[in-house]
Amino acid sequence: MSQVSQVNSVDIYENFLLFHGAQLRASGVPEHYFKSICNKLKNQIFDAGEYFQLLLLDYGDEERGEKDPVFTVMSLQDIKTDDPNAIFLIDHALTFKSDILRRQLLENPEIAKRLSIMMGLSADDNVDSIVANIWRFCNFYSINSQGASVEDSLPLWYVMDELGSGIVHNDTPNCRVVPFIYTAEQATYSLLFPIRNIDEGEQITRDYVEGFLDNRDLFLLPWQENDFSEESLEQKEPDMAYFLQGRIEESLPENIDTVPSLNGNQPLKVFSDYNLVRQYLTDPAFEVLNEDGNSEEADILWLTKHFKGFNELNKNFPNTFINQFPFENVVTIKDLLAIVCRRSIEKHHNADNLTTFPSWLPTTYNLKTELRQFVSFFQNREEKEFDNHWIVKPFNLARSLDTHITNNLSEIIRLSQTGPKIVQKYIENPVLYNRPEVGGKVKFDVRYVILLTSTEPLIGHIYKKFFLRFSNVPFAMNEFDVYEKHFTVMNYNENANLKQLKCEEFLNEWRDQYAKYPWDKIEDEICEMFQETFIGATKEKPPRGIANNPQSRGLYAADIMLSWEDSKIQPKLLEINFIPDCQRACEYYKDFYNEIFKLLFLGQNDSDIFRKFT
């Protein structure tokens, strides 16, 4: 090799390490493989076929089980862990997001055929069979680079090529397989390398649930049958440490005996980083400070980012209000919300019909801490042939991001590995709204604004002017990847039709569509549900409950759906949102923030606008 070539090789390798070294180390790839990876990627060397052979498994007279492997991979020669070239590029047959998987397969029949053969499906099986079985063959990665949007950071699923997909599971494997993002090509591969010496003719294995030390029997369910139906269904409230786990530390006010003293002879100064407050808070009782003004001059801080320094505010600015409560995350984060909602009941479930309580909370399990109970509940419902569709949601994302509807237990278990999630029973019999312009009855949900002025004693108010969101496709219990059939959040999709309807118009149409079910009675139940929720949320001391703070005032948006249960309409609480988007509220009702601020900070409660609960 010439001196110039050697210099270029060094530069190429150094550049490769600059962009990929951290990724390789984070994946646990031994450093003596790095130069070989660089060379194989640069020159596109796929030499796994020289070391491994893909074999079709012969089950003889026995019928292959649904979860039994179709292929296996054998070593063609001895492979040593200290061989710097013993690392191999595995190509990917498919990369997908689950909400577009079906469309991808329908649009690419050759890929569908390839996957069908890899999965051992018959020629008669269709795309639905591939979608149902893919969770035994796919893996995931996510891109957590600095500045990446939430959407860009969501998990991406992929299926390796035939050789990679043919590597079977073993609890004590001889190889590892890790995903690798090659930035030079913006391409993703998998890297296969031995973790112990392998003999010629030895079966190649990897650990399908690598890194999961607890509940391995549950995480292996996609590949290994097991019955957990005798396990307990009971859910117990976690200890205090759980409420602090992964949460940003916040201070509690030391002086909780004094309410801020304000000068009623002049407008209250408001500092806000929310443009809608600056635009729509026009009542002369308030003066909105300039966006780049001094927040220390404010009587009211209305912030869109999490505020944690309550004790510092209490000491330095005891007469300043803040639009957040300490530890209000017990209602605004989905896993904690389910916990506080269950504080209102003594009985967890009915063993005969597998309903859970309170009836206004959809059956909810935490896939991080209650996976065993959930699998038992799922298998019991399956045994009784009850509907078993579930919706999987991240703890703390909005706009239906990374949210999935499925009746496939394998999919739910695999989704639980991508980050903290809850699973809720999908409402299979929702009350629908007739939209002739789209061809039938669609799902809708209702958003109520809840105002909290005190936790000791509990004092809250419900804004009577609720808001509505509608699906755009007639509802049916199928095609769960069709977003506009099963979801209602359309205002973040430029291509979606956004139906806008004020609550006054909705009530007129409700009387026509559901004359036997007066909205007033439904709203009574909704308000009782909110009351029970906040009683539960303030029942315990922080961090298990919302803290008392005379300087705090809170605004939340609660999303509910209506369900048919035994010919009765049952409200269901879906979630409660922190600092909700209030653009529609301001566009529909120009005095929205004027009314909100006068109640929260001046104590002006107009019973025609607000409904109080304690």
C-alpha positions in Angstrom: 0.0 0.0 0.0 1.4 3.4 -0.9 2.0 6.1 1.8 -0.9 8.2 0.4 -3.3 5.2 0.5 -2.3 4.5 4.1 -2.9 8.2 5.1 -6.3 8.1 3.3 -7.2 4.8 5.1 -6.3 6.4 8.5 -8.4 9.5 7.7 -11.4 7.4 6.6 -11.2 5.3 9.8 -10.8 8.3 12.0 -13.8 10.0 10.4 -15.8 6.8 10.8 -15.0 6.7 14.5 -15.9 10.4 14.8 -19.5 9.7 13.6 -20.0 6.1 14.7 -17.7 5.3 17.6 -20.1 6.4 20.3 -23.0 4.5 18.7 -20.9 1.3 18.5 -19.7 1.6 22.1 -23.3 2.3 23.3 -24.3 -0.9 21.6 -21.6 -2.9 23.3 -19.7 -3.8 20.1 -16.1 -4.7 21.0 -13.5 -2.2 19.7 -11.4 -4.8 17.9 -14.2 -5.1 15.4 -14.4 -1.4 14.5 -11.9 -1.3 11.7 -13.5 -4.3 10.0 -16.9 -2.7 10.3 -15.6 0.5 8.7 -14.1 -1.5 5.8 -17.1 -3.6 5.2 -19.5 -0.7 5.2 -17.2 1.4 2.9 -16.8 -1.4 0.4 -20.3 -3.0 1.0 -18.8 -6.4 1.9 -21.6 -8.8 2.9 -19.6 -11.9 3.7 -21.9 -13.6 6.2 -22.6 -16.3 3.5 -19.0 -17.5 3.8 -19.4 -18.2 7.5 -23.1 -19.1 7.9 -25.8 -21.2 6.2 -29.5 -20.7 6.3 -31.4 -24.0 6.7 -35.1 -24.8 6.5 -36.2 -26.7 9.6 -37.7 -30.1 9.0 -40.3 -31.1 11.7 -40.8 -34.5 10.1 -44.2 -35.9 10.9 -44.9 -33.3 13.5 -46.8 -30.2 12.6 -44.9 -27.0 13.1 -46.4 -24.9 15.8 -47.5 -21.3 15.2 -44.6 -19.9 17.1 -42.0 -22.5 16.1 -39.1 -21.2 14.0 -39.1 -21.8 10.2 -35.4 -21.5 9.6 -32.2 -21.8 11.5 -28.6 -20.6 10.9 -25.6 -22.9 11.2 -21.9 -22.1 11.2 -19.9 -23.2 8.2 -16.6 -22.8 10.0 -15.0 -22.1 13.4 -15.5 -18.5 14.4 -13.3 -16.9 17.1 -14.3 -13.9 19.1 -10.7 -12.5 18.8 -10.9 -12.6 15.0 -11.2 -8.8 14.1 -13.1 -9.8 10.9 -15.7 -11.9 12.8 -18.4 -9.2 12.5 -21.0 -9.3 9.8 -23.4 -6.9 8.1 -27.0 -8.0 8.0 -29.2 -6.2 5.6 -32.8 -5.3 6.4 -35.8 -6.6 4.4 -38.2 -4.0 5.6 -38.3 -0.9 7.8 -41.7 0.3 9.0 -43.9 2.2 11.4 -46.9 0.0 12.5 -49.5 2.6 11.4 -48.4 2.3 7.8 -47.2 -1.3 7.7 -50.4 -2.6 6.0 -50.2 0.0 3.3 -46.5 -0.7 2.7 -47.2 -4.4 2.2 -50.2 -3.8 -0.1 -48.1 -1.4 -2.2 -45.1 -3.7 -2.3 -46.4 -7.3 -3.0 -42.8 -8.6 -3.6 -41.8 -7.6 -0.1 -45.0 -9.1 1.2 -44.2 -12.4 -0.6 -40.7 -12.4 0.8 -41.9 -11.8 4.3 -44.6 -14.5 3.9 -41.9 -17.1 3.0 -39.7 -16.0 5.9 -42.6 -16.5 8.3 -43.5 -19.9 6.9 -47.0 -18.7 5.9 -49.0 -20.5 3.2 -49.7 -19.0 -0.2 -53.3 -18.5 0.9 -52.4 -16.2 3.8 -52.8 -12.5 3.2 -51.3 -9.2 4.4 -53.3 -9.5 7.7 -51.4 -12.7 8.5 -48.1 -11.0 7.9 -49.1 -8.1 10.1 -50.2 -10.5 12.9 -46.9 -12.5 12.7 -44.4 -9.8 12.1 -43.9 -9.1 15.8 -42.0 -12.4 16.1 -39.5 -11.2 13.4 -39.0 -7.5 13.9 -36.7 -5.4 16.0 -36.6 -1.7 16.7 -34.4 1.3 17.1 -34.9 5.0 17.7 -32.9 8.1 16.8 -32.3 10.3 19.9 -30.0 12.8 18.3 -29.9 16.4 19.6 -32.6 18.6 18.1 -34.6 15.7 16.7 -38.4 16.2 16.9 -40.7 14.0 18.9 -41.9 12.4 15.7 -38.4 11.7 14.5 -37.5 10.1 17.8 -40.3 7.6 17.7 -39.3 3.9 17.4 -38.7 2.5 13.9 -39.3 -1.3 13.4 -37.4 -3.4 11.0 -37.2 -7.0 9.8 -33.7 -8.4 9.0 -33.0 -10.4 5.9 -33.5 -14.1 5.7 -30.2 -14.9 7.5 -30.7 -12.4 10.3 -34.3 -13.5 10.8 -33.3 -17.1 10.8 -31.2 -16.8 14.0 -33.1 -18.5 16.8 -33.5 -17.5 20.4 -31.4 -18.9 23.3 -31.2 -17.7 26.9 -27.4 -18.4 26.7 -26.7 -17.3 23.1 -23.4 -17.5 21.2 -23.9 -14.2 19.2 -25.3 -10.8 19.5 -27.1 -8.8 16.9 -27.4 -5.0 17.2 -28.9 -2.3 14.9 -26.4 0.2 13.4 -27.2 3.5 11.6 -24.6 4.3 8.9 -24.8 8.0 8.5 -22.7 8.1 5.3 -25.6 6.4 3.5 -28.4 7.2 5.8 -28.9 3.5 6.0 -29.5 1.0 8.7 -28.0 -2.5 9.1 -27.6 -5.0 11.8 -24.3 -6.2 13.1 -23.8 -9.9 13.9 -20.8 -10.9 16.0 -19.9 -13.8 18.3 -19.7 -13.5 22.1 -18.0 -16.8 22.5 -16.1 -19.1 20.2 -18.3 -21.0 17.8 -17.5 -24.4 16.3 -18.2 -25.4 12.7 -21.7 -26.9 12.4 -23.0 -25.1 15.5 -26.4 -23.4 15.6 -26.2 -19.6 15.7 -28.4 -18.1 18.5 -29.1 -14.8 20.0 -31.2 -13.5 23.0 -34.4 -12.1 21.7 -35.1 -10.2 24.9 -31.6 -9.1 25.6 -31.4 -6.7 28.5 -34.7 -7.7 30.1 -33.7 -9.5 33.3 -37.1 -9.4 35.0 -40.3 -10.9 33.5 -38.4 -12.7 30.8 -41.1 -15.4 30.6 -43.6 -12.6 29.7 -41.3 -10.9 27.2 -40.7 -14.3 25.4 -44.5 -14.8 24.9 -44.3 -13.8 21.2 -42.1 -16.8 20.6 -43.0 -19.2 23.4 -46.5 -20.2 24.5 -47.2 -19.8 28.2 -50.4 -19.6 30.3 -50.5 -16.8 32.9 -54.3 -16.8 33.4 -54.0 -17.9 37.0 -51.9 -15.0 37.9 -53.5 -12.2 40.0 -55.3 -9.4 38.3 -55.1 -7.1 41.3 -53.3 -3.7 40.9 -51.7 -2.3 44.0 -50.6 1.3 44.3 -46.8 1.6 44.0 -44.6 3.1 46.8 -43.5 6.6 47.0 -40.3 6.0 45.1 -42.3 5.2 41.9 -43.9 8.7 41.9 -40.4 10.2 42.0 -38.8 7.9 39.5 -37.7 9.7 36.3 -39.4 12.9 37.4 -37.8 16.3 37.5 -37.2 17.4 41.1 -39.3 20.2 42.4 -39.4 22.2 45.7 -42.4 22.6 47.9 -43.3 26.0 49.4 -42.5 26.3 53.1 -45.1 29.0 53.8 -48.5 27.7 52.9 -50.5 29.8 55.3 -50.6 33.1 53.4 -52.5 33.8 50.2 -50.8 36.3 47.8 -51.9 39.9 48.6 -52.7 41.9 45.5 -53.5 45.6 45.0 -57.1 45.6 43.8 -56.9 49.2 42.7 -54.7 48.5 39.7 -54.6 45.9 37.0 -52.8 42.6 37.8 -49.6 42.3 35.8 -49.4 39.1 33.8 -46.2 37.6 32.4 -46.8 34.8 29.9 -44.8 32.9 27.3 -48.0 31.8 25.6 -49.0 34.0 22.7 -52.7 33.2 23.0 -52.8 34.7 26.5 -51.0 37.8 25.3 -53.5 38.0 22.4 -56.8 37.2 24.1 -56.4 38.4 27.7 -58.0 41.8 27.1 -60.0 42.5 30.3 -58.9 45.8 31.9 -58.5 44.0 35.2 -55.2 42.6 33.8 -52.2 44.1 32.2 -50.2 41.7 30.0 -46.5 42.5 30.2 -44.3 42.6 27.1 -43.0 39.2 26.1 -39.4 40.2 26.7 -40.3 42.2 29.8 -39.2 41.5 33.4 -41.2 38.6 34.9 -40.2 39.7 38.4 -42.7 42.6 38.0 -45.6 40.2 37.4 -48.5 39.4 39.8 -49.3 36.3 37.7 -46.8 34.0 35.9 -48.5 32.0 33.1 -45.9 29.6 31.8 -46.0 26.8 29.2 -42.9 25.0 30.6 -42.8 22.9 33.7 -42.2 25.1 36.8 -40.5 23.4 39.7 -39.2 26.2 42.0 -42.2 26.6 44.2 -40.3 27.2 47.4 -38.0 29.8 45.7 -41.1 31.6 44.4 -42.7 31.4 47.8 -39.6 33.0 49.5 -38.7 35.6 46.9 -42.1 36.5 45.4 -44.8 35.5 48.0 -47.4 37.7 46.2 -47.0 36.2 42.8 -49.4 33.6 41.4 -48.2 30.7 39.2 -50.4 28.7 36.8 -49.1 25.3 38.1 -49.4 23.2 41.2 -46.5 21.2 42.7 -46.8 17.5 41.7 -49.8 18.1 39.4 -48.2 15.4 37.2 -50.2 12.8 39.1 -53.1 13.8 36.9 -51.3 14.9 33.7 -49.1 11.8 33.2 -51.1 8.7 32.1 -49.7 6.1 34.4 -50.1 8.3 37.5 -53.6 9.4 36.5 -54.8 5.7 36.5 -53.4 5.3 40.0 -55.2 8.3 41.5 -58.4 7.4 39.7 -58.5 4.0 41.4 -58.3 5.6 44.8 -62.1 6.1 44.7 -62.9 2.4 44.7 -62.5 -0.6 47.0 -63.2 -3.4 44.5 -60.8 -3.7 41.6 -62.7 -6.0 39.2 -65.6 -8.3 38.6 -64.1 -11.8 38.1 -67.2 -13.0 36.1 -67.5 -10.4 33.4 -63.9 -8.9 33.8 -65.1 -5.4 34.1 -62.9 -3.1 36.3 -63.7 -0.1 38.5 -64.2 2.8 38.7 -66.5 2.2 35.7 -65.5 5.6 34.2 -61.9 4.7 33.9 -61.1 2.4 31.0 -59.4 -0.8 32.2 -55.8 0.4 32.4 -52.5 -1.5 33.1 -49.0 -0.1 33.4 -46.9 -2.2 31.0 -43.8 -1.2 33.0 -45.0 -2.4 36.4 -48.1 -4.4 35.8 -47.3 -6.5 32.7 -47.9 -9.8 34.5 -51.4 -8.7 35.7 -52.2 -7.4 32.2 -51.2 -10.6 30.4 -53.4 -12.6 32.9 -56.3 -10.2 32.3 -55.8 -10.5 28.5 -55.7 -14.3 28.6 -58.7 -14.5 30.8 -60.7 -12.3 28.4 -59.4 -14.4 25.5 -60.6 -17.6 27.2 -64.1 -16.1 27.8 -64.1 -14.8 24.1 -64.6 -11.2 25.2 -63.5 -8.4 22.9 -59.8 -8.0 23.5 -58.8 -4.8 21.6 -56.5 -2.5 23.5 -54.9 0.9 22.9 -51.3 1.3 23.8 -50.1 4.8 24.9 -46.9 6.3 26.0 -46.9 7.8 29.5 -46.3 11.3 28.4 -46.9 12.1 24.8 -49.9 13.9 23.2 -51.6 14.1 19.8 -51.9 10.3 19.7 -48.2 9.9 19.0 -46.8 6.4 19.3 -50.3 5.2 20.1 -51.5 1.8 18.7 -54.7 -0.2 18.7 -54.5 -4.0 18.6 -55.8 -7.3 19.8 -52.5 -9.0 19.3 -50.8 -9.8 22.6 -47.4 -10.2 20.9 -47.6 -6.7 19.5 -48.5 -5.2 22.9 -45.6 -7.0 24.6 -43.1 -5.8 21.9 -44.5 -2.3 22.1 -43.9 -2.3 25.8 -40.2 -2.7 25.1 -39.9 0.6 23.3 -40.5 2.9 26.3 -42.8 3.4 29.3 -46.4 2.8 28.2 -49.9 2.0 29.5 -52.4 -0.2 27.9 -56.2 0.7 28.1 -59.2 -1.3 27.0 -60.2 0.1 23.7 -63.8 1.4 23.7 -65.4 -1.0 21.2 -68.9 0.4 21.6 -68.6 4.1 21.6 -71.5 6.5 21.3 -71.3 7.9 17.8 -72.2 11.1 16.1 -73.9 11.1 12.7 -72.0 12.9 10.0 -73.9 12.4 6.7 -71.3 14.4 4.8 -68.7 11.6 5.4 -71.2 8.7 5.0 -72.2 7.7 8.5 -71.6 7.7 12.2 -68.2 8.6 13.6 -66.3 8.6 16.9 -66.0 11.8 18.8 -64.6 12.9 22.1 -65.3 15.8 24.4 -62.8 18.1 26.0 -63.6 19.9 29.2 -61.5 22.6 30.8 -61.0 22.1 34.5 -59.7 24.9 36.8 -58.1 24.2 40.2 -57.9 27.0 42.7 -57.1 25.0 45.9 -56.2 21.6 47.1 -56.7 22.1 50.9 -59.7 22.3 50.8 -60.3 21.0 47.3 -61.9 23.6 45.1 -62.3 23.2 41.4 -64.4 24.5 38.6 -65.5 23.1 35.3 -65.8 25.4 32.3 -69.3 24.6 30.8 -68.3 25.5 27.3 -66.9 22.1 26.2 -65.1 21.3 23.0 -65.5 18.5 20.5 -63.3 16.5 18.1 -64.5 14.1 15.5 -63.2 11.3 13.4 -63.5 11.7 9.6 -64.4 8.1 8.7 -67.4 6.1 9.8 -66.6 3.9 12.8 -66.2 0.1 12.6 -64.1 -2.3 14.6 -61.7 -3.0 11.8 -58.8 -1.3 10.0 -57.2 -0.1 13.2 -54.3 1.5 11.4 -56.7 3.9 9.6 -56.1 7.0 11.7 -59.2 9.0 10.7 -61.5 6.1 11.6 -60.2 5.6 15.1 -58.7 8.9 16.3 -60.2 12.3 16.6 -57.1 14.6 16.8 -57.1 16.2 13.3 -55.8 19.7 13.9 -52.1 18.7 13.6 -52.6 17.0 10.2 -52.7 19.5 7.3 -54.3 17.1 5.0 -57.1 16.0 7.3 -60.6 17.5 7.3 -61.1 19.3 10.6 -64.8 19.4 11.6 -65.5 22.4 13.9 -68.6 22.6 16.0 -69.4 24.7 19.0 -71.0 23.0 22.0 -74.2 25.0 21.5 -74.7 23.6 18.0 -73.7 20.1 19.2 -76.3 20.2 22.0 -79.0 21.0 19.4 -77.9 18.0 17.3 -77.6 15.8 20.3 -81.2 16.3 21.1 -82.1 15.2 17.6 -79.8 12.2 17.6 -80.2 11.0 21.2 -83.5 12.4 22.5 -83.8 9.8 25.2 -80.4 10.7 26.8 -80.5 14.3 28.1 -77.1 15.9 28.0 -77.6 17.5 31.4 -77.7 14.1 33.1 -74.6 12.9 31.2 -72.8 16.1 32.2 -73.7 15.5 35.8 -71.9 12.1 35.6 -69.0 13.8 33.9 -68.6 16.4 36.6 -68.9 13.7 39.3 -66.1 11.8 37.5 -63.9 14.9 37.5 -64.6 15.5 41.2 -63.7 11.9 42.1 -60.5 12.2 40.0 -59.3 15.3 41.9 -60.3 14.0 45.3 -58.1 11.0 44.5 -55.3 13.3 43.2 -55.3 15.4 46.4 -56.0 12.6 48.9 -52.3 11.8 49.4 -49.4 14.0 50.3 -46.8 14.8 47.5 -45.2 13.2 45.6 -48.2 10.9 45.5 -50.7 13.8 45.3 -51.0 17.4 44.2 -49.4 19.6 46.9 -51.1 22.5 48.7 -49.8 25.9 47.5 -51.8 29.1 47.9 -49.8 30.7 45.1 -50.9 28.0 42.6 -53.7 28.0 40.1 -54.2 25.3 37.5 -55.9 24.9 34.1 -56.2 21.4 32.7 -58.0 19.9 29.7 -59.7 16.5 30.3 -60.6 14.4 27.3 -63.5 12.0 27.6 -65.4 9.6 25.4 -68.9 8.1 25.8 -69.5 4.4 25.7 -72.6 2.2 25.5 -72.8 -0.1 28.5 -76.0 -2.1 29.0 -78.1 0.5 27.1 -76.6 3.2 29.3 -74.2 5.9 28.3 -71.1 5.8 30.4 -68.5 8.6 30.3 -64.9 7.4 30.1 -61.9 9.5 31.2 -59.1 9.2 28.6 -56.5 11.7 29.8 -55.9 15.1 31.5 -53.5 17.4 29.7 -50.9 19.8 31.1 -50.9 23.3 29.5 -53.4 22.3 26.8 -53.6 24.0 23.4 -56.4 26.5 23.8 -56.4 27.9 20.3 -59.9 26.6 19.5 -61.2 27.9 22.8 -60.0 31.4 22.0 -61.3 31.3 18.5 -64.8 30.0 19.6 -65.1 32.2 22.7 -63.2 35.5 22.5 -63.6 36.0 26.3 -62.2 32.6 27.2 -59.0 33.8 28.9 -60.9 36.8 30.4 -63.4 34.5 32.1 -60.6 32.0 33.1 -58.4 34.6 34.7 -61.2 36.4 36.5 -62.2 33.1 38.2 -58.7 31.9 39.0 -57.2 35.2 40.3 -60.2 37.4 41.2 -62.5 34.8 42.5 -65.3 35.8 40.1 -67.4 32.7 39.6 -70.2 33.0 37.1 -72.4 30.0 37.6 -73.6 30.3 34.0 -70.0 29.7 32.8 -68.5 27.5 35.6 -69.6 24.6 37.6 -67.9 24.3 41.0 -66.8 21.0 42.7 -65.2 20.4 46.1 
